Amino acid sequence: MLALLHTSLVHVPVFDALRDTAHPGLELRHHVHAGLLERARREGPEAVTDAVRDVLRRAVAEGARAVLCTCSTIGAVAEDAASRAGVPVLRVDRPMAAAAVAAGPRVVVLAALPSTLAPTAELVEEEARRAGRSLRLETQLVEGAWARFEAGDTAGYLRLVAEAADAVTGADVIVLAQASMAAAREFVRTRLPVLASPALGLAAGAAAADLGHLGPGVHAGE
């Protein structure tokens, strides 16, 4: 069983649909904690460390063989807690970051939340160092998008994200930093590759859950 740590309910049907399409038979258990993102935005991601560890402990106690954190803002916190969890713990955006680095040195990261920009940029930089590749990274906040998301205007949210992607020039690849932005790819007109995290992240999570039967001490990437 793969547990997913979300900070919004909107992710539940997205990952269920991806599971049904690409990973039939994979059992998912969703843990939704919107308060984690709210606190991380106010106080910084490190402020939710203990709360994230509590969620991981509960997930493992319920039988999770791996945990996938779908929130980019607190993804690094979740990964750092892996050593105490006893099962693989992954952040959903790491496979996307690796794919972005492989696509070329000029990477543009789009985010709807300011609190997501720095963690995503740090992740892309980490993957570039790991791959030994050069990197010219630019981050952009999609102004007004998160207000649309919070108001329940999903169409307006995705439209603003797509417009921001279409306005990007001089890049090799565009990264959509938040899982909630993924559907905007259906509306973009740019010819640049536009990467989103859910499908790549779930594939990594499914593989990690399969490895999880090996027991504590096994972590994704080892």
N, CA, C and O of each residue as an XYZ file, in Angstrom:
888
protein
N       0.835     -1.193      0.000
C       0.000      0.000      0.000
C       0.876      1.253      0.000
O       1.871      1.331      0.721
N       0.492      2.218     -0.812
C       1.193      3.494     -0.875
C       0.334      4.556     -0.204
O      -0.815      4.764     -0.592
N       0.886      5.226      0.797
C       0.195      6.331      1.448
C       0.601      7.637      0.778
O       1.751      7.811      0.374
N      -0.356      8.548      0.668
C      -0.083      9.849      0.089
C      -0.407     10.931      1.097
O      -1.490     10.942      1.683
N       0.530     11.835      1.297
C       0.334     12.969      2.182
C       0.000     14.190      1.335
O       0.840     14.685      0.583
N      -1.235     14.670      1.466
C      -1.704     15.827      0.707
C      -1.947     17.011      1.641
O      -2.157     16.838      2.841
N      -1.915     18.211      1.072
C      -2.343     19.388      1.823
C      -3.586     20.010      1.196
O      -3.963     21.130      1.544
N      -4.226     19.290      0.272
C      -5.499     19.724     -0.307
C      -6.276     18.504     -0.783
O      -5.700     17.550     -1.306
N      -7.581     18.547     -0.595
C      -8.441     17.453     -1.046
C      -8.458     17.299     -2.566
O      -8.766     16.222     -3.076
N      -8.126     18.373     -3.291
C      -8.227     18.300     -4.752
C      -7.294     17.251     -5.335
O      -7.504     16.788     -6.457
N      -6.273     16.874     -4.591
C      -5.311     15.907     -5.120
C      -5.826     14.470     -5.093
O      -5.337     13.624     -5.841
N      -6.787     14.193     -4.257
C      -7.250     12.813     -4.094
C      -7.780     12.234     -5.405
O      -7.303     11.178     -5.822
N      -8.744     12.872     -6.077
C      -9.222     12.291     -7.337
C      -8.172     12.274     -8.437
O      -8.201     11.401     -9.305
N      -7.245     13.225     -8.414
C      -6.186     13.258     -9.424
C      -5.323     12.014     -9.330
O      -5.051     11.364    -10.339
N      -4.893     11.683     -8.125
C      -4.005     10.528     -7.969
C      -4.774      9.212     -8.083
O      -4.212      8.206     -8.516
N      -6.043      9.206     -7.703
C      -6.848      8.009     -7.915
C      -6.992      7.714     -9.408
O      -6.910      6.562     -9.835
N      -7.209      8.771    -10.196
C      -7.352      8.586    -11.642
C      -6.050      8.114    -12.269
O      -6.055      7.238    -13.134
N      -4.940      8.689    -11.838
C      -3.637      8.246    -12.348
C      -3.372      6.792    -11.983
O      -2.848      6.026    -12.791
N      -3.738      6.417    -10.760
C      -3.573      5.015    -10.341
C      -4.395      4.094    -11.226
O      -3.904      3.062    -11.684
N      -5.639      4.466    -11.464
C      -6.518      3.601    -12.258
C      -5.995      3.419    -13.675
O      -6.156      2.357    -14.276
N      -5.363      4.471    -14.206
C      -4.862      4.425    -15.579
C      -3.527      3.705    -15.701
O      -3.338      2.862    -16.578
N      -2.608      4.046    -14.813
C      -1.228      3.569    -14.982
C      -0.796      2.495    -14.000
O       0.152      1.756    -14.265
N      -1.488      2.401    -12.860
C      -1.052      1.455    -11.824
C      -2.255      0.708    -11.238
O      -2.464      0.736    -10.025
N      -3.036      0.050    -12.075
C      -4.206     -0.664    -11.554
C      -3.788     -1.717    -10.537
O      -2.805     -2.434    -10.727
N      -4.544     -1.792     -9.468
C      -4.221     -2.750     -8.419
C      -3.411     -2.156     -7.291
O      -3.309     -2.760     -6.223
N      -2.829     -0.983     -7.502
C      -2.071     -0.329     -6.442
C      -3.033      0.263     -5.420
O      -3.903      1.061     -5.770
N      -2.878     -0.126     -4.161
C      -3.719      0.424     -3.106
C      -3.160      1.764     -2.645
O      -1.987      1.865     -2.283
N      -4.005      2.788     -2.659
C      -3.622      4.114     -2.177
C      -4.401      4.439     -0.913
O      -5.578      4.098     -0.798
N      -3.752      5.090      0.021
C      -4.440      5.612      1.199
C      -4.065      7.080      1.343
O      -2.888      7.423      1.460
N      -5.075      7.942      1.335
C      -4.847      9.377      1.308
C      -4.914      9.979      2.710
O      -5.847      9.717      3.469
N      -3.918     10.783      3.035
C      -3.882     11.533      4.296
C      -3.880     13.020      3.936
O      -2.887     13.534      3.421
N      -4.980     13.702      4.205
C      -5.137     15.104      3.807
C      -5.026     16.001      5.038
O      -5.805     15.883      5.984
N      -4.038     16.900      5.005
C      -3.792     17.799      6.140
C      -3.519     19.202      5.619
O      -2.366     19.604      5.459
N      -4.586     19.939      5.357
C      -4.445     21.290      4.814
C      -3.700     22.208      5.769
O      -3.018     23.134      5.330
N      -3.819     21.966      7.046
C      -3.173     22.823      8.031
C      -1.654     22.816      7.935
O      -1.007     23.779      8.347
N      -1.080     21.754      7.401
C       0.367     21.700      7.266
C       0.872     22.780      6.312
O       1.869     23.446      6.591
N       0.183     22.947      5.196
C       0.587     23.976      4.244
C       0.356     25.371      4.814
O       1.188     26.264      4.653
N      -0.768     25.546      5.473
C      -1.070     26.859      6.049
C       0.009     27.267      7.050
O       0.455     28.415      7.053
N       0.427     26.330      7.899
C       1.450     26.658      8.885
C       2.811     26.849      8.223
O       3.575     27.735      8.609
N       3.112     26.022      7.232
C       4.398     26.152      6.536
C       4.497     27.498      5.833
O       5.577     28.084      5.765
N       3.388     27.988      5.314
C       3.401     29.299      4.660
C       3.636     30.410      5.674
O       4.313     31.393      5.372
N       3.082     30.261      6.873
C       3.224     31.299      7.897
C       4.596     31.285      8.551
O       5.204     32.334      8.763
N       5.086     30.069      8.873
C       6.253     29.942      9.746
C       7.468     29.308      9.077
O       8.547     29.268      9.667
N       7.305     28.820      7.868
C       8.393     28.111      7.199
C       8.185     26.609      7.276
O       7.585     26.119      8.233
N       8.668     25.870      6.288
C       8.448     24.411      6.252
C       8.937     23.666      7.487
O       8.322     22.683      7.902
N      10.039     24.125      8.078
C      10.589     23.405      9.231
C       9.625     23.380     10.410
O       9.730     22.517     11.281
N       8.694     24.317     10.440
C       7.755     24.397     11.556
C       6.818     23.190     11.614
O       6.241     22.909     12.664
N       6.659     22.477     10.499
C       5.714     21.352     10.478
C       6.436     20.013     10.583
O       5.824     18.968     10.361
N       7.713     20.024     10.913
C       8.491     18.781     10.957
C       7.857     17.734     11.853
O       7.667     16.595     11.426
N       7.526     18.093     13.083
C       6.961     17.112     14.013
C       5.606     16.612     13.534
O       5.295     15.429     13.676
N       4.804     17.497     12.972
C       3.482     17.103     12.480
C       3.607     16.137     11.306
O       2.843     15.177     11.202
N       4.561     16.391     10.432
C       4.774     15.485      9.296
C       5.237     14.118      9.796
O       4.789     13.089      9.290
N       6.118     14.104     10.771
C       6.563     12.820     11.331
C       5.389     12.048     11.925
O       5.331     10.824     11.806
N       4.461     12.746     12.559
C       3.283     12.079     13.121
C       2.449     11.437     12.024
O       1.975     10.312     12.180
N       2.268     12.148     10.912
C       1.498     11.591      9.797
C       2.190     10.353      9.248
O       1.538      9.350      8.955
N       3.498     10.421      9.111
C       4.241      9.274      8.594
C       4.120      8.070      9.519
O       3.952      6.941      9.057
N       4.204      8.309     10.821
C       4.064      7.197     11.773
C       2.694      6.538     11.651
O       2.580      5.313     11.679
N       1.656      7.361     11.515
C       0.303      6.802     11.377
C       0.178      6.015     10.079
O      -0.429      4.945     10.049
N       0.747      6.544      9.020
C       0.654      5.855      7.731
C       1.335      4.498      7.787
O       0.804      3.511      7.279
N       2.496      4.448      8.396
C       3.226      3.178      8.510
C       2.464      2.212      9.408
O       2.394      1.016      9.128
N       1.895      2.737     10.486
C       1.121      1.882     11.393
C      -0.084      1.270     10.694
O      -0.534      0.184     11.057
N      -0.603      1.968      9.694
C      -1.761      1.470      8.941
C      -1.355      0.545      7.803
O      -2.214      0.048      7.074
N      -0.052      0.308      7.642
C       0.395     -0.664      6.650
C       1.075     -0.099      5.420
O       1.334     -0.843      4.474
N       1.373      1.196      5.399
C       2.024      1.780      4.225
C       3.417      1.196      4.038
O       4.189      1.084      4.990
N       3.727      0.826      2.806
C       5.073      0.365      2.464
C       5.940      1.515      1.959
O       7.163      1.391      1.885
N       5.304      2.630      1.615
C       6.003      3.837      1.196
C       5.028      4.992      1.342
O       3.814      4.794      1.390
N       5.576      6.210      1.413
C       4.752      7.407      1.528
C       5.209      8.407      0.477
O       6.405      8.644      0.306
N       4.245      8.989     -0.224
C       4.515     10.010     -1.234
C       3.910     11.322     -0.771
O       2.697     11.412     -0.580
N       4.744     12.345     -0.587
C       4.263     13.675     -0.204
C       3.983     14.467     -1.469
O       4.887     14.677     -2.279
N       2.752     14.906     -1.651
C       2.366     15.588     -2.882
C       2.443     17.099     -2.772
O       2.107     17.799     -3.727
N       2.872     17.617     -1.642
C       2.987     19.059     -1.440
C       4.440     19.487     -1.611
O       5.310     19.050     -0.857
N       4.707     20.339     -2.598
C       6.082     20.751     -2.873
C       6.663     21.602     -1.755
O       7.871     21.573     -1.519
N       5.826     22.352     -1.069
C       6.326     23.232     -0.016
C       6.950     22.440      1.128
O       7.970     22.851      1.682
N       6.345     21.311      1.486
C       6.842     20.533      2.623
C       7.518     19.235      2.188
O       7.795     18.367      3.017
N       7.782     19.103      0.892
C       8.381     17.865      0.393
C       9.724     17.540      1.010
O      10.002     16.383      1.326
N      10.563     18.556      1.183
C      11.878     18.308      1.767
C      11.771     17.860      3.215
O      12.559     17.033      3.674
N      10.799     18.403      3.932
C      10.573     17.989      5.323
C      10.199     16.516      5.372
O      10.695     15.768      6.214
N       9.323     16.104      4.464
C       8.912     14.700      4.424
C      10.100     13.792      4.110
O      10.286     12.765      4.763
N      10.899     14.164      3.119
C      12.072     13.354      2.777
C      13.031     13.232      3.954
O      13.572     12.158      4.217
N      13.236     14.335      4.656
C      14.163     14.321      5.786
C      13.691     13.408      6.911
O      14.492     12.937      7.718
N      12.379     13.160      6.957
C      11.823     12.311      8.003
C      11.890     10.826      7.657
O      11.465      9.983      8.448
N      12.415     10.507      6.491
C      12.411      9.113      6.029
C      13.179      8.189      6.957
O      12.779      7.044      7.165
N      14.283      8.680      7.519
C      15.115      7.803      8.337
C      14.385      7.307      9.574
O      14.690      6.233     10.093
N      13.421      8.089     10.046
C      12.655      7.679     11.225
C      11.374      6.930     10.857
O      10.764      6.282     11.708
N      10.974      7.019      9.600
C       9.710      6.401      9.191
C       9.828      4.895      9.043
O       8.874      4.169      9.323
N      10.993      4.415      8.604
C      11.179      2.984      8.422
C      10.703      2.462      7.089
O      10.815      1.266      6.819
N      10.162      3.350      6.233
C       9.767      2.985      4.877
C      10.233      4.103      3.951
O      10.543      5.195      4.428
N      10.293      3.863      2.635
C      10.658      4.946      1.720
C       9.671      6.111      1.817
O       8.458      5.903      1.865
N      10.190      7.315      1.843
C       9.377      8.527      1.843
C       9.877      9.403      0.701
O      11.055      9.756      0.656
N       8.992      9.749     -0.212
C       9.371     10.485     -1.410
C       8.593     11.787     -1.518
O       7.479     11.906     -1.009
N       9.196     12.757     -2.187
C       8.470     13.971     -2.559
C       8.056     13.855     -4.016
O       8.832     13.385     -4.849
N       6.859     14.273     -4.322
C       6.271     14.020     -5.627
C       7.021     14.715     -6.754
O       6.964     14.269     -7.900
N       7.726     15.806     -6.444
C       8.334     16.607     -7.506
C       9.774     16.238     -7.838
O      10.343     16.812     -8.766
N      10.377     15.314     -7.123
C      11.774     14.981     -7.420
C      11.943     14.348     -8.803
O      12.845     14.768     -9.528
N      11.138     13.371     -9.216
C      11.302     12.841    -10.574
C      11.119     13.920    -11.643
O      11.801     13.896    -12.668
N      10.207     14.861    -11.411
C      10.012     15.962    -12.353
C      11.254     16.835    -12.438
O      11.651     17.249    -13.527
N      11.869     17.118    -11.295
C      13.085     17.932    -11.278
C      14.202     17.244    -12.043
O      14.936     17.892    -12.789
N      14.334     15.946    -11.864
C      15.367     15.198    -12.590
C      15.107     15.237    -14.086
O      16.044     15.374    -14.874
N      13.844     15.116    -14.488
C      13.499     15.173    -15.908
C      13.771     16.564    -16.479
O      14.194     16.690    -17.628
N      13.533     17.601    -15.690
C      13.782     18.971    -16.149
C      15.264     19.189    -16.406
O      15.643     19.768    -17.423
N      16.097     18.729    -15.493
C      17.548     18.880    -15.639
C      18.038     18.146    -16.889
O      18.925     18.627    -17.594
N      17.458     16.993    -17.150
C      17.856     16.210    -18.323
C      17.438     16.886    -19.629
O      18.045     16.650    -20.674
N      16.395     17.732    -19.570
C      15.861     18.365    -20.780
C      16.745     19.497    -21.285
O      16.711     19.818    -22.473
N      17.532     20.104    -20.409
C      18.397     21.199    -20.834
C      18.724     22.117    -19.680
O      18.083     22.044    -18.632
N      19.712     22.984    -19.851
C      20.152     23.816    -18.730
C      19.219     24.968    -18.378
O      19.236     25.448    -17.245
N      18.405     25.420    -19.331
C      17.552     26.589    -19.086
C      16.185     26.134    -18.584
O      15.323     25.725    -19.362
N      16.011     26.215    -17.279
C      14.796     25.712    -16.633
C      14.036     26.881    -16.021
O      14.604     27.684    -15.281
N      12.744     26.970    -16.335
C      11.864     27.972    -15.738
C      10.865     27.260    -14.843
O      10.153     26.361    -15.289
N      10.814     27.663    -13.578
C       9.880     27.098    -12.606
C       8.725     28.070    -12.406
O       8.945     29.239    -12.090
N       7.514     27.600    -12.587
C       6.315     28.389    -12.323
C       5.640     27.859    -11.068
O       5.510     26.648    -10.891
N       5.213     28.763    -10.200
C       4.488     28.376     -8.992
C       3.390     29.385     -8.725
O       3.510     30.560     -9.073
N       2.324     28.920     -8.107
C       1.224     29.801     -7.725
C       1.382     30.300     -6.301
O       0.751     31.281     -5.910
N       2.221     29.631     -5.527
C       2.466     30.010     -4.135
C       3.915     30.448     -3.956
O       4.820     29.729     -4.379
N       4.165     31.596     -3.347
C       5.543     32.011     -3.099
C       6.327     30.989     -2.277
O       7.526     30.807     -2.488
N       5.653     30.327     -1.344
C       6.348     29.384     -0.463
C       6.853     28.156     -1.202
O       7.660     27.398     -0.665
N       6.385     27.950     -2.435
C       6.805     26.787     -3.213
C       8.031     27.070     -4.066
O       8.746     26.143     -4.449
N       8.283     28.335     -4.368
C       9.361     28.669     -5.301
C      10.733     28.223     -4.795
O      11.473     27.549     -5.511
N      11.068     28.599     -3.563
C      12.403     28.260     -3.049
C      12.623     26.758     -2.928
O      13.662     26.270     -3.372
N      11.678     25.991     -2.337
C      11.903     24.540     -2.249
C      12.060     23.869     -3.612
O      12.872     22.957     -3.771
N      11.282     24.322     -4.590
C      11.382     23.713     -5.916
C      12.697     24.082     -6.586
O      13.343     23.236     -7.205
N      13.094     25.347     -6.462
C      14.378     25.768     -7.034
C      15.532     24.990     -6.417
O      16.436     24.545     -7.124
N      15.502     24.827     -5.099
C      16.554     24.072     -4.423
C      16.594     22.624     -4.902
O      17.667     22.037     -5.047
N      15.414     22.055     -5.146
C      15.354     20.671     -5.613
C      15.947     20.536     -7.014
O      16.715     19.610     -7.276
N      15.597     21.446     -7.910
C      16.140     21.397     -9.272
C      17.654     21.581     -9.234
O      18.378     20.892     -9.952
N      18.135     22.496     -8.410
C      19.585     22.707     -8.274
C      20.268     21.449     -7.738
O      21.358     21.089     -8.182
N      19.625     20.789     -6.787
C      20.184     19.555     -6.231
C      20.287     18.475     -7.294
O      21.294     17.772     -7.380
N      19.234     18.345     -8.111
C      19.255     17.330     -9.166
C      20.302     17.655    -10.233
O      20.909     16.749    -10.804
N      20.514     18.945    -10.501
C      21.546     19.336    -11.466
C      22.932     18.969    -10.943
O      23.771     18.468    -11.692
N      23.169     19.220     -9.658
C      24.458     18.847     -9.067
C      24.639     17.335     -9.106
O      25.724     16.842     -9.414
N      23.583     16.608     -8.795
C      23.656     15.147     -8.777
C      23.979     14.595    -10.162
O      24.704     13.609    -10.298
N      23.426     15.249    -11.192
C      23.642     14.794    -12.565
C      24.905     15.376    -13.178
O      25.303     14.971    -14.270
N      25.545     16.324    -12.491
C      26.732     16.959    -13.032
C      26.434     17.821    -14.238
O      27.253     17.918    -15.152
N      25.268     18.450    -14.252
C      24.847     19.258    -15.392
C      24.823     20.742    -15.025
O      24.591     21.110    -13.873
N      25.064     21.578    -16.022
C      24.961     23.018    -15.813
C      23.480     23.406    -15.730
O      22.610     22.676    -16.204
N      23.209     24.572    -15.117
C      21.827     24.969    -14.897
C      21.702     26.483    -14.941
O      22.485     27.203    -14.321
N      20.720     26.949    -15.674
C      20.333     28.360    -15.670
C      18.870     28.398    -15.252
O      17.971     28.211    -16.072
N      18.648     28.639    -13.992
C      17.315     28.492    -13.399
C      16.645     29.847    -13.211
O      17.263     30.809    -12.755
N      15.373     29.896    -13.571
C      14.561     31.087    -13.342
C      13.259     30.655    -12.670
O      12.658     29.650    -13.051
N      12.837     31.416    -11.677
C      11.563     31.123    -11.015
C      10.597     32.273    -11.244
O      10.989     33.440    -11.273
N       9.324     31.922    -11.405
C       8.289     32.925    -11.646
C       7.042     32.588    -10.831
O       6.598     31.440    -10.805
N       6.491     33.587    -10.178
C       5.224     33.439     -9.470
C       4.089     33.809    -10.405
O       4.116     34.867    -11.034
N       3.088     32.938    -10.498
C       1.914     33.219    -11.321
C       0.966     34.076    -10.486
O       0.190     33.559     -9.682
N       1.035     35.368    -10.682
C       0.288     36.313     -9.865
C      -1.225     36.073     -9.977
O      -1.772     35.920    -11.069
N      -1.869     36.045     -8.822
C      -3.320     35.919     -8.777
C      -3.852     34.511     -8.888
O      -5.041     34.277     -8.670
N      -2.982     33.563     -9.226
C      -3.466     32.203     -9.465
C      -3.951     31.536     -8.183
O      -5.006     30.901     -8.178
N      -3.189     31.673     -7.092
C      -3.573     30.963     -5.879
C      -4.887     31.480     -5.308
O      -5.653     30.711     -4.728
N      -5.152     32.758     -5.463
C      -6.430     33.305     -5.002
C      -7.583     32.630     -5.744
O      -8.629     32.354     -5.156
N      -7.389     32.369     -7.028
C      -8.422     31.652     -7.810
C      -8.585     30.231     -7.272
O      -9.704     29.739     -7.129
N      -7.472     29.581     -6.979
C      -7.528     28.216     -6.468
C      -8.288     28.165     -5.148
O      -9.165     27.322     -4.960
N      -7.946     29.069     -4.237
C      -8.594     29.084     -2.929
C     -10.070     29.419     -3.030
O     -10.866     29.001     -2.189
N     -10.440     30.175     -4.060
C     -11.844     30.541     -4.248
C     -12.641     29.442     -4.945
O     -13.850     29.575     -5.136
N     -11.968     28.362     -5.323
C     -12.646     27.268     -6.005
C     -12.785     27.466     -7.499
O     -13.481     26.697     -8.163
N     -12.134     28.486     -8.041
C     -12.189     28.761     -9.475
C     -11.061     28.000    -10.163
O     -10.048     28.580    -10.553
N     -11.256     26.704    -10.301
C     -10.205     25.863    -10.864
C      -9.899     26.237    -12.307
O      -8.736     26.266    -12.709
N     -10.940     26.525    -13.092
C     -10.720     26.883    -14.493
C      -9.898     28.157    -14.608
O      -8.986     28.243    -15.431
N     -10.223     29.156    -13.775
C      -9.464     30.394    -13.799
C      -8.032     30.192    -13.346
O      -7.107     30.789    -13.898
N      -7.854     29.357    -12.351
C      -6.515     29.021    -11.844
C      -5.668     28.403    -12.946
O      -4.545     28.841    -13.192
N      -6.202     27.398    -13.602
C      -5.449     26.710    -14.646
C      -5.203     27.621    -15.840
O      -4.158     27.525    -16.483
N      -6.148     28.499    -16.143
C      -5.967     29.419    -17.265
C      -4.790     30.362    -17.012
O      -3.980     30.600    -17.908
N      -4.695     30.897    -15.793
C      -3.580     31.779    -15.473
C      -2.245     31.046    -15.550
O      -1.256     31.602    -16.029
N      -2.213     29.805    -15.080
C      -0.983     29.009    -15.155
C      -0.594     28.763    -16.608
O       0.573     28.899    -16.974
N      -1.571     28.400    -17.432
C      -1.293     28.147    -18.848
C      -0.801     29.409    -19.546
O       0.116     29.350    -20.366
N      -1.404     30.545    -19.224
C      -0.971     31.805    -19.837
C       0.461     32.138    -19.431
O       1.240     32.635    -20.244
N       0.806     31.866    -18.177
C       2.172     32.113    -17.717
C       3.159     31.216    -18.453
O       4.247     31.657    -18.826
N       2.783     29.964    -18.660
C       3.658     29.042    -19.393
C       3.838     29.492    -20.835
O       4.942     29.430    -21.376
N       2.761     29.943    -21.453
C       2.844     30.388    -22.848
C       3.706     31.633    -23.010
O       4.227     31.893    -24.095
N       3.856     32.396    -21.944
C       4.644     33.628    -22.007
C       6.139     33.390    -21.815
O       6.937     34.310    -21.998
N       6.526     32.177    -21.452
C       7.939     31.864    -21.212
C       8.701     31.802    -22.529
O       8.254     31.176    -23.490
N       9.848     32.453    -22.561
C      10.735     32.388    -23.724
C      12.160     32.103    -23.244
O      12.483     32.300    -22.073
N      12.992     31.645    -24.151
C      14.390     31.420    -23.831
C      14.634     30.319    -22.828
O      15.577     30.393    -22.039
N      13.798     29.297    -22.847
C      13.936     28.181    -21.908
C      13.977     26.871    -22.669
O      13.515     26.780    -23.806
N      14.535     25.860    -22.025
C      14.509     24.513    -22.577
C      13.323     23.714    -22.059
O      12.840     22.799    -22.727
N      12.855     24.067    -20.862
C      11.779     23.304    -20.241
C      11.100     24.165    -19.182
O      11.732     25.017    -18.558
N       9.828     23.935    -18.992
C       9.040     24.635    -17.981
C       8.596     23.621    -16.936
O       8.113     22.539    -17.271
N       8.763     23.979    -15.676
C       8.369     23.122    -14.566
C       7.183     23.741    -13.853
O       7.240     24.900    -13.441
N       6.107     22.977    -13.702
C       4.948     23.399    -12.907
C       5.180     22.897    -11.489
O       5.091     21.698    -11.226
N       5.476     23.814    -10.582
C       6.004     23.431     -9.278
C       5.003     22.691     -8.402
O       5.401     21.863     -7.583
N       3.721     22.970     -8.556
C       2.716     22.376     -7.670
C       1.883     21.337     -8.404
O       1.549     21.505     -9.577
N       1.554     20.266     -7.702
C       0.766     19.191     -8.314
C      -0.574     19.698     -8.823
O      -1.096     19.191     -9.816
N      -1.131     20.696     -8.149
C      -2.439     21.232     -8.548
C      -2.397     21.941     -9.893
O      -3.446     22.220    -10.472
N      -1.198     22.240    -10.406
C      -1.051     22.949    -11.670
C      -1.040     22.011    -12.868
O      -1.072     22.471    -14.010
N      -0.996     20.719    -12.633
C      -0.737     19.756    -13.699
C      -1.726     19.856    -14.856
O      -1.326     19.776    -16.017
N      -3.002     20.029    -14.555
C      -4.013     20.045    -15.616
C      -3.870     21.240    -16.544
O      -4.466     21.252    -17.621
N      -3.095     22.243    -16.155
C      -2.887     23.396    -17.035
C      -2.188     22.987    -18.324
O      -2.280     23.692    -19.329
N      -1.494     21.862    -18.305
C      -0.795     21.409    -19.516
C      -1.765     21.163    -20.665
O      -1.373     21.217    -21.830
N      -3.025     20.894    -20.344
C      -4.013     20.658    -21.394
C      -4.349     21.934    -22.161
O      -4.916     21.869    -23.252
N      -4.003     23.092    -21.601
C      -4.410     24.367    -22.198
C      -3.249     25.181    -22.751
O      -3.473     26.211    -23.386
N      -2.012     24.742    -22.523
C      -0.874     25.522    -22.992
C      -0.731     25.416    -24.509
O      -1.125     24.422    -25.119
N      -0.162     26.459    -25.099
C       0.086     26.478    -26.537
C       1.573     26.428    -26.864
O       1.961     26.178    -28.005
N       2.400     26.668    -25.852
C       3.839     26.687    -26.070
C       4.336     25.355    -26.607
O       3.772     24.300    -26.320
N       5.398     25.427    -27.388
C       6.027     24.203    -27.888
C       7.083     23.685    -26.928
O       7.630     22.600    -27.129
N       7.371     24.449    -25.893
C       8.342     24.006    -24.901
C       7.781     22.839    -24.084
O       6.576     22.793    -23.837
N       8.614     21.914    -23.668
C       8.136     20.865    -22.761
C       7.646     21.482    -21.450
O       8.318     22.335    -20.869
N       6.492     21.053    -20.998
C       5.920     21.531    -19.731
C       5.754     20.315    -18.829
O       4.956     19.424    -19.121
N       6.504     20.279    -17.739
C       6.519     19.119    -16.859
C       5.649     19.347    -15.627
O       5.633     20.436    -15.053
N       4.940     18.319    -15.240
C       4.138     18.327    -14.013
C       4.507     17.103    -13.189
O       5.039     16.124    -13.712
N       4.218     17.170    -11.899
C       4.747     16.152    -10.993
C       3.881     14.916    -10.754
O       4.447     13.859    -10.478
N       2.540     14.972    -10.839
C       1.748     13.833    -10.346
C       2.066     12.482    -10.975
O       2.300     11.514    -10.250
N       2.082     12.388    -12.304
C       2.286     11.076    -12.936
C       3.674     10.521    -12.647
O       3.823      9.346    -12.314
N       4.692     11.374    -12.777
C       6.059     10.921    -12.505
C       6.238     10.553    -11.034
O       6.892      9.565    -10.701
N       5.645     11.364    -10.165
C       5.770     11.106     -8.738
C       5.073      9.823     -8.311
O       5.596      9.063     -7.496
N       3.885      9.587     -8.870
C       3.151      8.372     -8.502
C       3.888      7.128     -8.990
O       3.910      6.106     -8.305
N       4.485      7.217    -10.163
C       5.259      6.069    -10.661
C       6.407      5.745     -9.712
O       6.670      4.578     -9.423
N       7.089      6.783     -9.226
C       8.177      6.563     -8.272
C       7.644      6.014     -6.958
O       8.264      5.147     -6.342
N       6.490      6.523     -6.531
C       5.892      6.035     -5.297
C       5.478      4.584     -5.393
O       5.660      3.815     -4.449
N       4.918      4.204     -6.537
C       4.516      2.813     -6.743
C       5.720      1.883     -6.692
O       5.660      0.804     -6.103
N       6.822      2.316     -7.321
C       8.040      1.497     -7.286
C       8.585      1.392     -5.874
O       9.052      0.331     -5.458
N       8.526      2.494     -5.136
C       9.031      2.477     -3.763
C       8.177      1.592     -2.867
O       8.703      0.906     -1.991
N       6.868      1.600     -3.077
C       5.986      0.750     -2.283
C       6.285     -0.720     -2.540
O       6.174     -1.551     -1.638
N       6.663     -1.035     -3.767
C       7.025     -2.411     -4.085
C       8.309     -2.806     -3.366
O       8.468     -3.952     -2.944
N       9.233     -1.839     -3.228
C      10.475     -2.100     -2.498
C      10.258     -2.130     -1.000
O      11.047     -2.718     -0.259
N       9.172     -1.487     -0.551
C       8.944     -1.339      0.879
C       8.818     -2.635      1.629
O       9.010     -2.673      2.844
N       8.492     -3.717      0.913
C       8.369     -5.012      1.613
C       9.706     -5.509      2.138
O       9.773     -6.442      2.939
N      10.807     -4.841      1.651
C      12.121     -5.238      2.149
C      12.353     -4.793      3.577
O      13.250     -5.282      4.263
N      11.509     -3.835      4.021
C      11.548     -3.473      5.422
C      12.270     -2.193      5.708
O      12.728     -1.524      4.781
N      12.390     -1.820      6.994
C      13.026     -0.582      7.398
C      14.455     -0.476      6.889
O      15.178     -1.464      6.770
N      14.835      0.783      6.590
C      16.190      1.026      6.141
C      16.325      1.090      4.643
O      17.370      1.491      4.130
N      15.257      0.690      3.908
C      15.298      0.766      2.460
C      14.653      2.072      2.049
O      13.519      2.349      2.440
N      15.351      2.882      1.268
C      14.830      4.173      0.865
C      14.931      4.324     -0.649
O      15.802      3.740     -1.294
N      14.029      5.112     -1.191
C      14.005      5.300     -2.639
C      15.348      5.798     -3.131
O      15.960      6.678     -2.527
N      15.794      5.229     -4.229
C      17.060      5.657     -4.813
C      18.246      4.819     -4.374
O      19.327      4.931     -4.952
N      18.066      3.984     -3.368
C      19.176      3.146     -2.904
C      19.225      1.848     -3.721
O      20.090      1.004     -3.488
